[in-house]
Amino acid sequence: FEPMTLAGAMRDEVVNMAKSRFAQLMPNTDAAGRAIIYARICKRDYSRYSVRQEFMWLTYLIEIVVQHTNLRSRGYVYLFDTSHGAGTHYIRKSAQYMCRALDGIFPIRRCSIHVCNASPIVNYVLFPVVQRLTPKKIR
């Protein structure tokens, strides 16, 4: 496997990640000093980018956090902005990938997931599904 760097596995995906504007690592940390990964659900376009590509982007962002020793020990916060989200922005395969990966694969602790601007579809359909897939300490 190639390392998740711009010169390694991400060399072909960095342009797609930037164009999609789906996920980004915020330049600031939260009050506890944790990194913030911000994702805009309305920017998901599965006709242009696959779940696999989205997973690679997330892996790359987490790899950046892991490289910083002060952030590695504190973990990160995942912030979802669900404003203007539609049914086409949510697919089960993506939720399964993300929940499994965030819980067990990465060598860093996910401290919390925050959802802002949630629509009724998120509150009553998506949130209960995601809540069942996340560990009890994160809920």
C-alpha positions in Angstrom: 0.0 0.0 0.0 1.1 3.6 -0.7 1.1 6.1 2.2 -1.9 8.4 2.4 0.0 11.5 1.3 -0.3 13.9 -1.7 2.7 12.1 -3.3 1.3 8.6 -2.5 -2.2 7.2 -2.7 -3.9 10.7 -2.8 -2.0 12.0 -5.8 -4.9 11.3 -8.2 -7.6 12.1 -5.6 -6.6 15.4 -4.2 -8.1 17.4 -7.1 -11.4 15.5 -6.8 -11.4 16.1 -3.0 -10.8 19.9 -3.6 -13.4 20.1 -6.3 -16.1 18.2 -4.3 -15.7 20.5 -1.3 -17.4 17.7 0.7 -14.9 17.3 3.6 -12.1 19.5 4.9 -9.9 19.8 7.9 -10.6 23.0 9.7 -7.5 25.2 10.4 -8.6 25.8 14.0 -9.2 23.3 16.9 -12.1 23.2 19.3 -11.9 24.4 22.9 -10.4 21.1 24.0 -7.7 21.3 21.3 -9.2 18.6 19.1 -9.0 18.7 15.3 -12.3 19.4 13.5 -13.2 17.6 10.3 -16.1 19.5 8.6 -18.3 17.8 6.1 -21.1 19.4 4.0 -23.7 16.7 3.1 -25.2 18.8 0.3 -21.8 18.6 -1.5 -22.1 14.9 -1.9 -22.5 14.0 -5.5 -22.5 10.2 -6.1 -22.9 10.7 -9.8 -19.4 12.2 -9.9 -17.6 10.7 -6.8 -18.0 7.2 -5.3 -18.3 6.1 -1.7 -14.8 4.7 -2.0 -13.4 8.1 -3.0 -15.2 9.8 -0.1 -13.7 7.2 2.2 -10.2 8.0 0.8 -10.7 11.7 1.4 -11.6 11.0 5.0 -8.7 8.7 5.4 -6.4 11.4 4.1 -7.7 14.0 6.5 -7.4 11.7 9.5 -3.8 10.9 8.4 -3.0 14.6 8.6 -4.4 14.7 12.1 -2.4 11.6 13.1 0.8 13.3 11.9 0.5 16.0 14.5 1.5 14.7 17.8 -0.5 17.2 19.9 -3.6 16.5 17.9 -3.1 12.7 17.9 -3.4 12.4 21.7 -6.6 14.6 21.8 -8.5 13.0 18.9 -10.8 14.7 16.5 -14.4 15.9 16.2 -16.5 15.1 13.1 -18.9 18.0 12.2 -21.7 17.3 9.7 -23.5 20.2 8.1 -26.7 18.7 6.8 -28.3 21.9 5.5 -29.9 21.5 2.1 -29.5 17.7 2.3 -31.7 15.6 0.2 -32.4 11.9 -0.1 -29.7 11.6 -2.9 -27.0 12.7 -0.4 -27.6 9.8 1.9 -26.9 6.2 1.0 -26.5 3.2 3.4 -23.2 2.0 2.0 -21.6 5.3 2.9 -22.9 5.3 6.4 -21.7 1.7 7.0 -18.2 2.5 5.6 -17.8 5.6 7.7 -19.1 4.1 11.0 -17.0 1.0 10.7 -13.9 3.0 9.7 -14.2 5.7 12.3 -14.7 3.2 15.1 -12.0 0.6 14.5 -9.6 1.3 11.7 -7.9 4.6 12.4 -5.2 4.9 15.1 -6.8 8.0 16.6 -9.8 8.5 18.8 -13.0 10.1 17.4 -14.3 12.1 20.3 -17.7 13.1 19.0 -19.9 13.6 16.0 -22.0 16.7 15.7 -24.8 17.3 13.3 -25.9 20.8 12.6 -28.8 22.2 10.5 -30.5 18.8 10.6 -33.7 18.4 8.5 -36.6 16.1 9.4 -35.2 13.3 7.2 -31.9 13.5 9.2 -33.6 13.6 12.6 -36.2 10.9 12.0 -34.6 8.6 9.4 -30.8 8.9 9.3 -30.0 9.7 12.9 -31.6 6.6 14.4 -29.7 4.4 11.9 -26.4 6.1 12.6 -27.0 6.0 16.3 -27.4 2.2 16.3 -24.1 1.9 14.4 -22.1 4.0 16.8 -20.7 2.9 20.1 -22.6 3.8 23.3 -19.8 6.1 24.5 -20.1 8.3 21.4 -23.9 8.5 21.4 
